[in-house]
Amino acid sequence: MKALFVVTGRGIGGDAVTALNIAKALENYGFQCEFALDPTAPGLLFKKHGIEWHKTSIPQAGGHAATKKPY
């Protein structure tokens, strides 16, 4: 089976850690896990672990992203 995790944050904080931990647990049960982030998200946690992700238009609502001005 496959699971797609849509991470609404920037891919560097709590949302990303939670998605990564759940994905690792599901992989023990035979799931193939993939991730999706906003195209402007840096995804540093996923880069650190060598994980590629799909780019999809979703709001970066996690963490401090909601308090910063867009560039």
Contacts in CASP RR format, 6 or more apart in sequence:
PFRMAT RR
TARGET T0000
AUTHOR 0000-0000-0000
METHOD contacts of the structure
MODEL  1
MKALFVVTGRGIGGDAVTALNIAKALENYGFQCEFALDPTAPGLLFKKHG
IEWHKTSIPQAGGHAATKKPY
1 30 0 8 1.000
1 31 0 8 1.000
1 32 0 8 1.000
2 31 0 8 1.000
2 32 0 8 1.000
2 33 0 8 1.000
2 34 0 8 1.000
3 23 0 8 1.000
3 26 0 8 1.000
3 31 0 8 1.000
3 32 0 8 1.000
3 33 0 8 1.000
3 34 0 8 1.000
4 33 0 8 1.000
4 34 0 8 1.000
4 35 0 8 1.000
4 36 0 8 1.000
4 54 0 8 1.000
5 19 0 8 1.000
5 22 0 8 1.000
5 23 0 8 1.000
5 33 0 8 1.000
5 34 0 8 1.000
5 35 0 8 1.000
5 36 0 8 1.000
6 35 0 8 1.000
6 36 0 8 1.000
6 37 0 8 1.000
6 56 0 8 1.000
6 58 0 8 1.000
7 15 0 8 1.000
7 16 0 8 1.000
7 19 0 8 1.000
7 35 0 8 1.000
7 36 0 8 1.000
7 37 0 8 1.000
7 41 0 8 1.000
7 53 0 8 1.000
8 15 0 8 1.000
8 38 0 8 1.000
8 58 0 8 1.000
8 59 0 8 1.000
8 60 0 8 1.000
8 61 0 8 1.000
8 62 0 8 1.000
9 15 0 8 1.000
9 16 0 8 1.000
9 37 0 8 1.000
9 38 0 8 1.000
9 41 0 8 1.000
9 60 0 8 1.000
9 61 0 8 1.000
9 62 0 8 1.000
9 63 0 8 1.000
9 65 0 8 1.000
10 16 0 8 1.000
10 37 0 8 1.000
10 38 0 8 1.000
10 41 0 8 1.000
10 42 0 8 1.000
10 43 0 8 1.000
10 60 0 8 1.000
10 62 0 8 1.000
10 63 0 8 1.000
10 65 0 8 1.000
11 37 0 8 1.000
11 41 0 8 1.000
11 42 0 8 1.000
11 43 0 8 1.000
11 44 0 8 1.000
11 45 0 8 1.000
11 46 0 8 1.000
12 42 0 8 1.000
12 43 0 8 1.000
12 44 0 8 1.000
12 45 0 8 1.000
13 45 0 8 1.000
13 63 0 8 1.000
14 63 0 8 1.000
15 62 0 8 1.000
15 63 0 8 1.000
16 43 0 8 1.000
16 45 0 8 1.000
16 46 0 8 1.000
17 45 0 8 1.000
19 35 0 8 1.000
20 45 0 8 1.000
20 46 0 8 1.000
20 49 0 8 1.000
20 51 0 8 1.000
23 31 0 8 1.000
23 33 0 8 1.000
23 35 0 8 1.000
26 33 0 8 1.000
27 33 0 8 1.000
34 53 0 8 1.000
34 54 0 8 1.000
35 46 0 8 1.000
35 51 0 8 1.000
35 53 0 8 1.000
35 54 0 8 1.000
36 53 0 8 1.000
36 54 0 8 1.000
36 55 0 8 1.000
36 56 0 8 1.000
36 58 0 8 1.000
37 43 0 8 1.000
37 46 0 8 1.000
37 53 0 8 1.000
37 54 0 8 1.000
37 55 0 8 1.000
37 56 0 8 1.000
37 58 0 8 1.000
38 55 0 8 1.000
38 56 0 8 1.000
38 57 0 8 1.000
38 58 0 8 1.000
38 59 0 8 1.000
38 60 0 8 1.000
39 55 0 8 1.000
39 56 0 8 1.000
39 57 0 8 1.000
40 60 0 8 1.000
41 60 0 8 1.000
43 53 0 8 1.000
46 52 0 8 1.000
46 53 0 8 1.000
60 66 0 8 1.000
END
